[in-house]
């Protein structure tokens, strides 16, 4: 069985799982863990869009 | 007088009672072998299950994307670091090697994502093992 994800799907899945682990391990209380996990996820996905636009600008 | 010394539950200090000394060895070891188990043995059920699901799914996705599974090597520095990352997944990596799953070389373009998924799953598991240790010594609630 082979899985061929698009670049964006792979990046979002990566962001979700990494953010969950970062949230749990880098903060102590449940509230802070959720907030930090969401913060990391936003940075990951924001970074994806930013990198995408930078590559588009470089190409044009 | 009595009201001045009263504290609300939110202000109360968080209890960080260290577990038994042996737990500081067992927890990170088990956490490395089975992702999330280091938290589960210390009764952090939700955290443990979330970690287990995240790392396991990430590792399996890496395999399904035909990512490269690194083997012990003494060659290129990136290959050595790739192996260090992969071996962080503990039992998942051992089972993968025993069963002969994964690929030695990247077969198509998106398989490179799979390689990264495998490595990062292992590296995240190292962080989780360290977190389990901090819980065991009472440094973290």
N, CA and C atoms of all chains as a GROMACS GRO file, in nm:
protein
  603
    1UNK      N    1   0.085  -0.120   0.000
    1UNK     CA    2   0.000   0.000   0.000
    1UNK      C    3   0.088   0.124   0.000
    2UNK      N    4   0.058   0.213  -0.091
    2UNK     CA    5   0.137   0.335  -0.105
    2UNK      C    6   0.048   0.457  -0.089
    3UNK      N    7   0.101   0.555  -0.021
    3UNK     CA    8   0.026   0.678   0.002
    3UNK      C    9   0.101   0.792  -0.064
    4UNK      N   10   0.033   0.862  -0.152
    4UNK     CA   11   0.096   0.978  -0.216
    4UNK      C   12   0.015   1.103  -0.182
    5UNK      N   13   0.060   1.175  -0.082
    5UNK     CA   14  -0.010   1.295  -0.038
    5UNK      C   15   0.041   1.415  -0.116
    6UNK      N   16  -0.044   1.517  -0.124
    6UNK     CA   17   0.002   1.641  -0.184
    6UNK      C   18   0.097   1.710  -0.087
    7UNK      N   19   0.171   1.806  -0.136
    7UNK     CA   20   0.266   1.878  -0.051
    7UNK      C   21   0.192   1.944   0.067
    8UNK      N   22   0.078   2.007   0.037
    8UNK     CA   23   0.006   2.080   0.141
    8UNK      C   24  -0.051   1.983   0.246
    9UNK      N   25  -0.109   1.874   0.202
    9UNK     CA   26  -0.165   1.776   0.297
    9UNK      C   27  -0.056   1.720   0.387
   10UNK      N   28   0.057   1.687   0.326
   10UNK     CA   29   0.168   1.633   0.406
   10UNK      C   30   0.215   1.736   0.509
   11UNK      N   31   0.223   1.862   0.467
   11UNK     CA   32   0.269   1.968   0.559
   11UNK      C   33   0.170   1.989   0.673
   12UNK      N   34   0.040   1.984   0.642
   12UNK     CA   35  -0.062   2.005   0.747
   12UNK      C   36  -0.061   1.888   0.845
   13UNK      N   37  -0.052   1.765   0.794
   13UNK     CA   38  -0.047   1.648   0.883
   13UNK      C   39   0.076   1.656   0.974
   14UNK      N   40   0.188   1.690   0.913
   14UNK     CA   41   0.311   1.708   0.990
   14UNK      C   42   0.289   1.811   1.101
   15UNK      N   43   0.225   1.922   1.066
   15UNK     CA   44   0.202   2.030   1.162
   15UNK      C   45   0.114   1.983   1.278
   16UNK      N   46   0.010   1.908   1.245
   16UNK     CA   47  -0.083   1.861   1.350
   16UNK      C   48  -0.009   1.775   1.453
   17UNK      N   49   0.063   1.675   1.405
   17UNK     CA   50   0.126   1.580   1.497
   17UNK      C   51   0.241   1.645   1.576
   18UNK      N   52   0.319   1.727   1.508
   18UNK     CA   53   0.429   1.794   1.578
   18UNK      C   54   0.374   1.892   1.682
   19UNK      N   55   0.265   1.961   1.649
   19UNK     CA   56   0.207   2.058   1.742
   19UNK      C   57   0.151   1.990   1.867
   20UNK      N   58   0.089   1.874   1.847
   20UNK     CA   59   0.036   1.799   1.962
   20UNK      C   60   0.148   1.765   2.059
   21UNK      N   61   0.258   1.714   2.005
   21UNK     CA   62   0.370   1.674   2.091
   21UNK      C   63   0.436   1.796   2.154
   22UNK      N   64   0.456   1.901   2.077
   22UNK     CA   65   0.515   2.023   2.133
   22UNK      C   66   0.428   2.078   2.245
   23UNK      N   67   0.297   2.082   2.223
   23UNK     CA   68   0.206   2.136   2.324
   23UNK      C   69   0.215   2.058   2.454
   24UNK      N   70   0.215   1.926   2.443
   24UNK     CA   71   0.216   1.841   2.563
   24UNK      C   72   0.349   1.851   2.637
   25UNK      N   73   0.458   1.854   2.562
   25UNK     CA   74   0.589   1.844   2.628
   25UNK      C   75   0.647   1.978   2.672
   26UNK      N   76   0.604   2.087   2.610
   26UNK     CA   77   0.668   2.215   2.640
   26UNK      C   78   0.592   2.300   2.741
   27UNK      N   79   0.473   2.261   2.780
   27UNK     CA   80   0.395   2.336   2.879
   27UNK      C   81   0.343   2.241   2.986
   28UNK      N   82   0.306   2.298   3.101
   28UNK     CA   83   0.269   2.214   3.216
   28UNK      C   84   0.119   2.197   3.233
   29UNK      N   85   0.043   2.305   3.227
   29UNK     CA   86  -0.100   2.294   3.253
   29UNK      C   87  -0.176   2.264   3.124
   30UNK      N   88  -0.293   2.204   3.139
   30UNK     CA   89  -0.372   2.165   3.022
   30UNK      C   90  -0.404   2.286   2.934
   31UNK      N   91  -0.444   2.396   2.998
   31UNK     CA   92  -0.479   2.516   2.923
   31UNK      C   93  -0.360   2.567   2.841
   32UNK      N   94  -0.244   2.573   2.904
   32UNK     CA   95  -0.125   2.621   2.834
   32UNK      C   96  -0.083   2.525   2.722
   33UNK      N   97  -0.103   2.395   2.747
   33UNK     CA   98  -0.067   2.297   2.645
   33UNK      C   99  -0.151   2.315   2.519
   34UNK      N  100  -0.281   2.338   2.539
   34UNK     CA  101  -0.370   2.358   2.423
   34UNK      C  102  -0.333   2.487   2.350
   35UNK      N  103  -0.311   2.592   2.427
   35UNK     CA  104  -0.277   2.721   2.366
   35UNK      C  105  -0.145   2.712   2.289
   36UNK      N  106  -0.046   2.647   2.348
   36UNK     CA  107   0.084   2.638   2.282
   36UNK      C  108   0.079   2.546   2.159
   37UNK      N  109  -0.001   2.440   2.170
   37UNK     CA  110  -0.018   2.351   2.054
   37UNK      C  111  -0.081   2.426   1.937
   38UNK      N  112  -0.185   2.505   1.966
   38UNK     CA  113  -0.250   2.582   1.860
   38UNK      C  114  -0.154   2.688   1.804
   39UNK      N  115  -0.075   2.747   1.892
   39UNK     CA  116   0.023   2.846   1.849
   39UNK      C  117   0.126   2.784   1.753
   40UNK      N  118   0.176   2.667   1.789
   40UNK     CA  119   0.273   2.598   1.703
   40UNK      C  120   0.209   2.562   1.569
   41UNK      N  121   0.084   2.513   1.574
   41UNK     CA  122   0.016   2.476   1.451
   41UNK      C  123   0.000   2.597   1.359
   42UNK      N  124  -0.038   2.710   1.419
   42UNK     CA  125  -0.054   2.832   1.339
   42UNK      C  126   0.080   2.874   1.277
   43UNK      N  127   0.187   2.864   1.353
   43UNK     CA  128   0.318   2.900   1.299
   43UNK      C  129   0.361   2.805   1.187
   44UNK      N  130   0.337   2.675   1.207
   44UNK     CA  131   0.371   2.577   1.103
   44UNK      C  132   0.298   2.610   0.972
   45UNK      N  133   0.164   2.622   0.983
   45UNK     CA  134   0.084   2.644   0.862
   45UNK      C  135   0.114   2.782   0.803
   46UNK      N  136   0.131   2.881   0.890
   46UNK     CA  137   0.169   3.014   0.841
   46UNK      C  138   0.302   3.009   0.767
   47UNK      N  139   0.394   2.931   0.820
   47UNK     CA  140   0.525   2.915   0.755
   47UNK      C  141   0.513   2.849   0.619
   48UNK      N  142   0.418   2.755   0.607
   48UNK     CA  143   0.395   2.689   0.479
   48UNK      C  144   0.349   2.790   0.374
   49UNK      N  145   0.249   2.872   0.413
   49UNK     CA  146   0.198   2.973   0.319
   49UNK      C  147   0.306   3.075   0.285
   50UNK      N  148   0.382   3.117   0.385
   50UNK     CA  149   0.489   3.215   0.362
   50UNK      C  150   0.594   3.158   0.266
   51UNK      N  151   0.635   3.035   0.292
   51UNK     CA  152   0.735   2.972   0.204
   51UNK      C  153   0.680   2.957   0.063
   52UNK      N  154   0.551   2.924   0.054
   52UNK     CA  155   0.488   2.911  -0.078
   52UNK      C  156   0.492   3.041  -0.156
   53UNK      N  157   0.457   3.151  -0.088
   53UNK     CA  158   0.458   3.281  -0.155
   53UNK      C  159   0.602   3.322  -0.191
   54UNK      N  160   0.698   3.295  -0.104
   54UNK     CA  161   0.838   3.329  -0.133
   54UNK      C  162   0.884   3.254  -0.258
   55UNK      N  163   0.848   3.125  -0.268
   55UNK     CA  164   0.888   3.048  -0.386
   55UNK      C  165   0.819   3.101  -0.511
   56UNK      N  166   0.692   3.143  -0.496
   56UNK     CA  167   0.620   3.200  -0.611
   56UNK      C  168   0.688   3.328  -0.658
   57UNK      N  169   0.729   3.414  -0.563
   57UNK     CA  170   0.796   3.540  -0.598
   57UNK      C  171   0.931   3.514  -0.665
   58UNK      N  172   1.002   3.417  -0.612
   58UNK     CA  173   1.133   3.385  -0.671
   58UNK      C  174   1.119   3.334  -0.815
   59UNK      N  175   1.009   3.264  -0.838
   59UNK     CA  176   0.990   3.205  -0.972
   59UNK      C  177   0.946   3.310  -1.074
   60UNK      N  178   0.872   3.410  -1.028
   60UNK     CA  179   0.823   3.513  -1.121
   60UNK      C  180   0.913   3.636  -1.120
   61UNK      N  181  -0.903   3.808   5.928
   61UNK     CA  182  -0.780   3.736   5.958
   61UNK      C  183  -0.776   3.603   5.884
   62UNK      N  184  -0.889   3.530   5.900
   62UNK     CA  185  -0.893   3.400   5.833
   62UNK      C  186  -0.897   3.418   5.682
   63UNK      N  187  -0.965   3.526   5.636
   63UNK     CA  188  -0.975   3.546   5.492
   63UNK      C  189  -0.841   3.584   5.429
   64UNK      N  190  -0.752   3.649   5.505
   64UNK     CA  191  -0.628   3.697   5.445
   64UNK      C  192  -0.534   3.583   5.405
   65UNK      N  193  -0.545   3.468   5.473
   65UNK     CA  194  -0.455   3.357   5.440
   65UNK      C  195  -0.521   3.253   5.350
   66UNK      N  196  -0.646   3.277   5.311
   66UNK     CA  197  -0.715   3.178   5.228
   66UNK      C  198  -0.669   3.188   5.083
   67UNK      N  199  -0.644   3.076   5.022
   67UNK     CA  200  -0.604   3.074   4.881
   67UNK      C  201  -0.706   2.998   4.801
   68UNK      N  202  -0.731   3.044   4.681
   68UNK     CA  203  -0.823   2.974   4.592
   68UNK      C  204  -0.752   2.855   4.530
   69UNK      N  205  -0.828   2.759   4.480
   69UNK     CA  206  -0.763   2.643   4.417
   69UNK      C  207  -0.672   2.683   4.302
   70UNK      N  208  -0.707   2.791   4.232
   70UNK     CA  209  -0.625   2.832   4.118
   70UNK      C  210  -0.488   2.882   4.162
   71UNK      N  211  -0.484   2.938   4.285
   71UNK     CA  212  -0.358   2.992   4.334
   71UNK      C  213  -0.271   2.887   4.403
   72UNK      N  214  -0.331   2.775   4.436
   72UNK     CA  215  -0.259   2.673   4.510
   72UNK      C  216  -0.142   2.621   4.427
   73UNK      N  217  -0.027   2.597   4.490
   73UNK     CA  218   0.087   2.546   4.414
   73UNK      C  219   0.058   2.409   4.356
   74UNK      N  220   0.109   2.387   4.238
   74UNK     CA  221   0.088   2.259   4.170
   74UNK      C  222   0.174   2.153   4.237
   75UNK      N  223   0.112   2.040   4.269
   75UNK     CA  224   0.186   1.932   4.334
   75UNK      C  225   0.277   1.864   4.233
   76UNK      N  226   0.405   1.862   4.260
   76UNK     CA  227   0.500   1.792   4.174
   76UNK      C  228   0.575   1.690   4.257
   77UNK      N  229   0.499   1.595   4.310
   77UNK     CA  230   0.558   1.493   4.395
   77UNK      C  231   0.635   1.393   4.309
   78UNK      N  232   0.764   1.374   4.336
   78UNK     CA  233   0.839   1.279   4.254
   78UNK      C  234   0.792   1.137   4.278
   79UNK      N  235   0.789   1.059   4.173
   79UNK     CA  236   0.751   0.919   4.185
   79UNK      C  237   0.868   0.842   4.245
   80UNK      N  238   0.857   0.711   4.248
   80UNK     CA  239   0.965   0.631   4.303
   80UNK      C  240   1.091   0.649   4.218
   81UNK      N  241   1.211   0.635   4.280
   81UNK     CA  242   1.335   0.656   4.205
   81UNK      C  243   1.347   0.568   4.081
   82UNK      N  244   1.294   0.446   4.092
   82UNK     CA  245   1.304   0.358   3.976
   82UNK      C  246   1.224   0.410   3.857
   83UNK      N  247   1.120   0.488   3.886
   83UNK     CA  248   1.038   0.541   3.778
   83UNK      C  249   1.116   0.635   3.688
   84UNK      N  250   1.217   0.703   3.746
   84UNK     CA  251   1.297   0.795   3.665
   84UNK      C  252   1.382   0.722   3.561
   85UNK      N  253   1.398   0.592   3.579
   85UNK     CA  254   1.469   0.511   3.480
   85UNK      C  255   1.369   0.439   3.389
   86UNK      N  256   1.264   0.386   3.454
   86UNK     CA  257   1.166   0.307   3.378
   86UNK      C  258   1.089   0.394   3.279
   87UNK      N  259   1.044   0.512   3.324
   87UNK     CA  260   0.957   0.595   3.240
   87UNK      C  261   1.023   0.634   3.107
   88UNK      N  262   1.145   0.691   3.108
   88UNK     CA  263   1.203   0.726   2.977
   88UNK      C  264   1.235   0.604   2.891
   89UNK      N  265   1.273   0.493   2.957
   89UNK     CA  266   1.304   0.372   2.880
   89UNK      C  267   1.179   0.318   2.811
   90UNK      N  268   1.070   0.312   2.886
   90UNK     CA  269   0.944   0.263   2.829
   90UNK      C  270   0.892   0.361   2.725
   91UNK      N  271   0.912   0.492   2.753
   91UNK     CA  272   0.867   0.595   2.658
   91UNK      C  273   0.938   0.582   2.525
   92UNK      N  274   1.067   0.547   2.529
   92UNK     CA  275   1.140   0.529   2.402
   92UNK      C  276   1.091   0.404   2.329
   93UNK      N  277   1.071   0.296   2.405
   93UNK     CA  278   1.033   0.170   2.343
   93UNK      C  279   0.893   0.176   2.283
   94UNK      N  280   0.798   0.234   2.359
   94UNK     CA  281   0.660   0.245   2.311
   94UNK      C  282   0.620   0.392   2.324
   95UNK      N  283   0.606   0.464   2.215
   95UNK     CA  284   0.571   0.606   2.224
   95UNK      C  285   0.446   0.630   2.308
   96UNK      N  286   0.458   0.720   2.407
   96UNK     CA  287   0.344   0.753   2.492
   96UNK      C  288   0.336   0.670   2.619
   97UNK      N  289   0.404   0.556   2.622
   97UNK     CA  290   0.394   0.466   2.737
   97UNK      C  291   0.458   0.526   2.862
   98UNK      N  292   0.558   0.612   2.844
   98UNK     CA  293   0.621   0.676   2.959
   98UNK      C  294   0.523   0.763   3.036
   99UNK      N  295   0.429   0.821   2.966
   99UNK     CA  296   0.325   0.901   3.032
   99UNK      C  297   0.215   0.811   3.087
  100UNK      N  298   0.185   0.705   3.014
  100UNK     CA  299   0.077   0.615   3.059
  100UNK      C  300   0.114   0.545   3.190
  101UNK      N  301   0.240   0.503   3.205
  101UNK     CA  302   0.278   0.433   3.329
  101UNK      C  303   0.276   0.529   3.450
  102UNK      N  304   0.272   0.659   3.421
  102UNK     CA  305   0.264   0.757   3.530
  102UNK      C  306   0.124   0.816   3.542
  103UNK      N  307   0.028   0.744   3.480
  103UNK     CA  308  -0.114   0.778   3.487
  103UNK      C  309  -0.148   0.912   3.424
  104UNK      N  310  -0.069   0.955   3.326
  104UNK     CA  311  -0.105   1.072   3.245
  104UNK      C  312  -0.173   1.018   3.119
  105UNK      N  313  -0.299   0.976   3.137
  105UNK     CA  314  -0.366   0.898   3.033
  105UNK      C  315  -0.384   0.976   2.903
  106UNK      N  316  -0.440   1.096   2.914
  106UNK     CA  317  -0.472   1.171   2.792
  106UNK      C  318  -0.345   1.210   2.719
  107UNK      N  319  -0.247   1.260   2.793
  107UNK     CA  320  -0.120   1.298   2.730
  107UNK      C  321  -0.055   1.177   2.663
  108UNK      N  322  -0.054   1.065   2.735
  108UNK     CA  323   0.008   0.944   2.681
  108UNK      C  324  -0.059   0.896   2.553
  109UNK      N  325  -0.193   0.896   2.553
  109UNK     CA  326  -0.265   0.848   2.434
  109UNK      C  327  -0.246   0.943   2.317
  110UNK      N  328  -0.245   1.073   2.343
  110UNK     CA  329  -0.223   1.170   2.235
  110UNK      C  330  -0.083   1.154   2.175
  111UNK      N  331   0.015   1.136   2.261
  111UNK     CA  332   0.152   1.117   2.213
  111UNK      C  333   0.163   0.987   2.134
  112UNK      N  334   0.104   0.881   2.189
  112UNK     CA  335   0.108   0.751   2.121
  112UNK      C  336   0.046   0.761   1.982
  113UNK      N  337  -0.072   0.824   1.975
  113UNK     CA  338  -0.141   0.837   1.846
  113UNK      C  339  -0.060   0.922   1.750
  114UNK      N  340  -0.012   1.034   1.796
  114UNK     CA  341   0.060   1.128   1.707
  114UNK      C  342   0.185   1.064   1.648
  115UNK      N  343   0.268   1.007   1.734
  115UNK     CA  344   0.396   0.953   1.686
  115UNK      C  345   0.375   0.828   1.603
  116UNK      N  346   0.283   0.742   1.648
  116UNK     CA  347   0.259   0.618   1.571
  116UNK      C  348   0.202   0.649   1.433
  117UNK      N  349   0.102   0.738   1.427
  117UNK     CA  350   0.043   0.772   1.297
  117UNK      C  351   0.148   0.837   1.207
  118UNK      N  352   0.228   0.924   1.265
  118UNK     CA  353   0.332   0.991   1.186
  118UNK      C  354   0.431   0.889   1.129
  119UNK      N  355   0.470   0.793   1.210
  119UNK     CA  356   0.565   0.692   1.165
  119UNK      C  357   0.503   0.604   1.056
  120UNK      N  358   0.378   0.562   1.078
  120UNK     CA  359   0.311   0.476   0.979
  120UNK      C  360   0.290   0.552   0.848
  121UNK      N  361   0.252   0.680   0.857
  121UNK     CA  362   0.237   0.760   0.735
  121UNK      C  363   0.370   0.766   0.660
  122UNK      N  364   0.478   0.781   0.735
  122UNK     CA  365   0.610   0.782   0.671
  122UNK      C  366   0.639   0.654   0.596
  123UNK      N  367   0.601   0.542   0.656
  123UNK     CA  368   0.621   0.413   0.588
  123UNK      C  369   0.532   0.402   0.464
  124UNK      N  370   0.405   0.444   0.479
  124UNK     CA  371   0.313   0.434   0.365
  124UNK      C  372   0.354   0.527   0.251
  125UNK      N  373   0.422   0.636   0.284
  125UNK     CA  374   0.470   0.728   0.180
  125UNK      C  375   0.602   0.681   0.120
  126UNK      N  376   0.640   0.558   0.156
  126UNK     CA  377   0.763   0.495   0.103
  126UNK      C  378   0.888   0.573   0.142
  127UNK      N  379   0.887   0.622   0.266
  127UNK     CA  380   1.005   0.692   0.315
  127UNK      C  381   1.122   0.598   0.334
  128UNK      N  382   1.239   0.654   0.336
  128UNK     CA  383   1.360   0.574   0.353
  128UNK      C  384   1.380   0.542   0.501
  129UNK      N  385   1.405   0.415   0.530
  129UNK     CA  386   1.437   0.373   0.667
  129UNK      C  387   1.588   0.356   0.676
  130UNK      N  388   1.650   0.440   0.757
  130UNK     CA  389   1.796   0.436   0.768
  130UNK      C  390   1.840   0.315   0.853
  131UNK      N  391   1.957   0.262   0.817
  131UNK     CA  392   2.015   0.152   0.892
  131UNK      C  393   2.144   0.199   0.958
  132UNK      N  394   2.191   0.127   1.060
  132UNK     CA  395   2.317   0.168   1.123
  132UNK      C  396   2.427   0.179   1.018
  133UNK      N  397   2.498   0.290   1.022
  133UNK     CA  398   2.600   0.312   0.920
  133UNK      C  399   2.708   0.404   0.973
  134UNK      N  400   2.820   0.401   0.911
  134UNK     CA  401   2.931   0.488   0.951
  134UNK      C  402   2.979   0.572   0.836
  135UNK      N  403   2.888   0.600   0.743
  135UNK     CA  404   2.926   0.673   0.623
  135UNK      C  405   2.898   0.822   0.631
  136UNK      N  406   2.811   0.868   0.543
  136UNK     CA  407   2.777   1.009   0.534
  136UNK      C  408   2.712   1.058   0.664
  137UNK      N  409   2.747   1.181   0.704
  137UNK     CA  410   2.697   1.235   0.830
  137UNK      C  411   2.544   1.245   0.830
  138UNK      N  412   2.485   1.279   0.715
  138UNK     CA  413   2.339   1.289   0.708
  138UNK      C  414   2.274   1.152   0.724
  139UNK      N  415   2.340   1.048   0.673
  139UNK     CA  416   2.287   0.912   0.692
  139UNK      C  417   2.294   0.871   0.839
  140UNK      N  418   2.404   0.911   0.905
  140UNK     CA  419   2.417   0.878   1.048
  140UNK      C  420   2.308   0.950   1.128
  141UNK      N  421   2.288   1.079   1.098
  141UNK     CA  422   2.185   1.155   1.169
  141UNK      C  423   2.045   1.102   1.137
  142UNK      N  424   2.026   1.056   1.014
  142UNK     CA  425   1.898   0.996   0.977
  142UNK      C  426   1.870   0.871   1.059
  143UNK      N  427   1.975   0.792   1.079
  143UNK     CA  428   1.958   0.672   1.161
  143UNK      C  429   1.926   0.710   1.306
  144UNK      N  430   1.995   0.812   1.358
  144UNK     CA  431   1.968   0.855   1.497
  144UNK      C  432   1.822   0.898   1.511
  145UNK      N  433   1.773   0.972   1.413
  145UNK     CA  434   1.632   1.014   1.416
  145UNK      C  435   1.538   0.896   1.410
  146UNK      N  436   1.564   0.805   1.318
  146UNK     CA  437   1.476   0.687   1.302
  146UNK      C  438   1.471   0.602   1.428
  147UNK      N  439   1.588   0.580   1.488
  147UNK     CA  440   1.595   0.488   1.602
  147UNK      C  441   1.524   0.548   1.725
  148UNK      N  442   1.497   0.678   1.721
  148UNK     CA  443   1.422   0.741   1.831
  148UNK      C  444   1.282   0.687   1.845
  149UNK      N  445   1.230   0.631   1.737
  149UNK     CA  446   1.093   0.577   1.743
  149UNK      C  447   1.086   0.445   1.820
  150UNK      N  448   1.201   0.394   1.862
  150UNK     CA  449   1.205   0.277   1.952
  150UNK      C  450   1.145   0.152   1.891
  151UNK      N  451   1.039   0.103   1.954
  151UNK     CA  452   0.978  -0.022   1.912
  151UNK      C  453   0.927  -0.017   1.769
  152UNK      N  454   0.878   0.100   1.728
  152UNK     CA  455   0.828   0.112   1.590
  152UNK      C  456   0.942   0.086   1.490
  153UNK      N  457   1.058   0.140   1.521
  153UNK     CA  458   1.174   0.121   1.432
  153UNK      C  459   1.218  -0.025   1.435
  154UNK      N  460   1.220  -0.084   1.555
  154UNK     CA  461   1.264  -0.224   1.566
  154UNK      C  462   1.173  -0.316   1.486
  155UNK      N  463   1.041  -0.297   1.502
  155UNK     CA  464   0.945  -0.380   1.428
  155UNK      C  465   0.962  -0.359   1.278
  156UNK      N  466   0.983  -0.233   1.239
  156UNK     CA  467   1.002  -0.204   1.096
  156UNK      C  468   1.122  -0.277   1.038
  157UNK      N  469   1.231  -0.276   1.114
  157UNK     CA  470   1.352  -0.344   1.066
  157UNK      C  471   1.335  -0.496   1.063
  158UNK      N  472   1.271  -0.548   1.168
  158UNK     CA  473   1.252  -0.694   1.176
  158UNK      C  474   1.163  -0.743   1.061
  159UNK      N  475   1.056  -0.665   1.034
  159UNK     CA  476   0.963  -0.704   0.929
  159UNK      C  477   1.013  -0.670   0.789
  160UNK      N  478   1.119  -0.591   0.782
  160UNK     CA  479   1.172  -0.554   0.650
  160UNK      C  480   1.087  -0.451   0.579
  161UNK      N  481   1.008  -0.373   0.657
  161UNK     CA  482   0.925  -0.269   0.595
  161UNK      C  483   1.013  -0.150   0.558
  162UNK      N  484   0.954  -0.058   0.481
  162UNK     CA  485   1.026   0.063   0.445
  162UNK      C  486   1.116   0.040   0.325
  163UNK      N  487   1.176   0.148   0.282
  163UNK     CA  488   1.260   0.143   0.162
  163UNK      C  489   1.399   0.193   0.194
  164UNK      N  490   1.497   0.136   0.126
  164UNK     CA  491   1.635   0.179   0.145
  164UNK      C  492   1.669   0.302   0.066
  165UNK      N  493   1.596   0.326  -0.041
  165UNK     CA  494   1.622   0.443  -0.125
  165UNK      C  495   1.489   0.508  -0.163
  166UNK      N  496   1.494   0.637  -0.192
  166UNK     CA  497   1.371   0.710  -0.224
  166UNK      C  498   1.330   0.677  -0.367
  167UNK      N  499   1.204   0.632  -0.382
  167UNK     CA  500   1.159   0.585  -0.512
  167UNK      C  501   1.094   0.696  -0.595
  168UNK      N  502   1.026   0.789  -0.531
  168UNK     CA  503   0.962   0.899  -0.605
  168UNK      C  504   0.966   1.026  -0.522
  169UNK      N  505   0.922   1.137  -0.583
  169UNK     CA  506   0.944   1.270  -0.524
  169UNK      C  507   0.882   1.284  -0.386
  170UNK      N  508   0.756   1.246  -0.370
  170UNK     CA  509   0.690   1.268  -0.242
  170UNK      C  510   0.737   1.172  -0.133
  171UNK      N  511   0.813   1.070  -0.172
  171UNK     CA  512   0.865   0.978  -0.071
  171UNK      C  513   0.962   1.047   0.023
  172UNK      N  514   1.019   1.158  -0.022
  172UNK     CA  515   1.109   1.233   0.065
  172UNK      C  516   1.035   1.286   0.188
  173UNK      N  517   0.907   1.318   0.170
  173UNK     CA  518   0.826   1.357   0.285
  173UNK      C  519   0.817   1.241   0.385
  174UNK      N  520   0.800   1.122   0.332
  174UNK     CA  521   0.792   1.004   0.418
  174UNK      C  522   0.918   0.987   0.501
  175UNK      N  523   1.032   1.010   0.438
  175UNK     CA  524   1.159   1.001   0.512
  175UNK      C  525   1.160   1.100   0.627
  176UNK      N  526   1.113   1.220   0.601
  176UNK     CA  527   1.110   1.323   0.706
  176UNK      C  528   1.010   1.287   0.815
  177UNK      N  529   0.897   1.231   0.777
  177UNK     CA  530   0.799   1.188   0.876
  177UNK      C  531   0.861   1.085   0.971
  178UNK      N  532   0.934   0.990   0.914
  178UNK     CA  533   0.995   0.884   0.995
  178UNK      C  534   1.098   0.943   1.092
  179UNK      N  535   1.182   1.031   1.041
  179UNK     CA  536   1.287   1.090   1.126
  179UNK      C  537   1.226   1.176   1.236
  180UNK      N  538   1.131   1.260   1.199
  180UNK     CA  539   1.073   1.352   1.298
  180UNK      C  540   0.991   1.276   1.402
  181UNK      N  541   0.925   1.168   1.361
  181UNK     CA  542   0.852   1.086   1.460
  181UNK      C  543   0.950   1.036   1.567
  182UNK      N  544   1.067   0.993   1.524
  182UNK     CA  545   1.168   0.947   1.620
  182UNK      C  546   1.219   1.059   1.709
  183UNK      N  547   1.245   1.174   1.649
  183UNK     CA  548   1.295   1.288   1.728
  183UNK      C  549   1.191   1.337   1.828
  184UNK      N  550   1.064   1.338   1.786
  184UNK     CA  551   0.957   1.378   1.879
  184UNK      C  552   0.948   1.279   1.995
  185UNK      N  553   0.973   1.151   1.964
  185UNK     CA  554   0.968   1.050   2.071
  185UNK      C  555   1.080   1.072   2.173
  186UNK      N  556   1.196   1.120   2.127
  186UNK     CA  557   1.304   1.155   2.221
  186UNK      C  558   1.256   1.266   2.316
  187UNK      N  559   1.188   1.366   2.261
  187UNK     CA  560   1.137   1.476   2.345
  187UNK      C  561   1.037   1.421   2.447
  188UNK      N  562   0.952   1.329   2.401
  188UNK     CA  563   0.851   1.271   2.492
  188UNK      C  564   0.917   1.188   2.602
  189UNK      N  565   1.024   1.119   2.569
  189UNK     CA  566   1.096   1.040   2.671
  189UNK      C  567   1.155   1.135   2.776
  190UNK      N  568   1.209   1.248   2.730
  190UNK     CA  569   1.263   1.346   2.825
  190UNK      C  570   1.153   1.405   2.911
  191UNK      N  571   1.036   1.427   2.851
  191UNK     CA  572   0.921   1.480   2.927
  191UNK      C  573   0.876   1.379   3.032
  192UNK      N  574   0.873   1.251   2.994
  192UNK     CA  575   0.835   1.146   3.091
  192UNK      C  576   0.933   1.144   3.208
  193UNK      N  577   1.060   1.165   3.177
  193UNK     CA  578   1.161   1.170   3.284
  193UNK      C  579   1.136   1.288   3.378
  194UNK      N  580   1.104   1.404   3.320
  194UNK     CA  581   1.078   1.522   3.403
  194UNK      C  582   0.957   1.502   3.493
  195UNK      N  583   0.859   1.432   3.444
  195UNK     CA  584   0.742   1.401   3.527
  195UNK      C  585   0.784   1.307   3.640
  196UNK      N  586   0.867   1.209   3.606
  196UNK     CA  587   0.907   1.108   3.705
  196UNK      C  588   0.988   1.168   3.820
  197UNK      N  589   1.070   1.269   3.789
  197UNK     CA  590   1.151   1.330   3.897
  197UNK      C  591   1.079   1.444   3.965
  198UNK      N  592   0.955   1.472   3.923
  198UNK     CA  593   0.876   1.574   3.990
  198UNK      C  594   0.901   1.716   3.941
  199UNK      N  595   0.973   1.728   3.831
  199UNK     CA  596   1.002   1.860   3.776
  199UNK      C  597   0.881   1.919   3.703
  200UNK      N  598   0.793   1.830   3.660
  200UNK     CA  599   0.675   1.873   3.584
  200UNK      C  600   0.554   1.797   3.637
  201UNK      N  601   0.438   1.864   3.649
  201UNK     CA  602   0.320   1.794   3.701
  201UNK      C  603   0.263   1.693   3.603
   0.00000   0.00000   0.00000
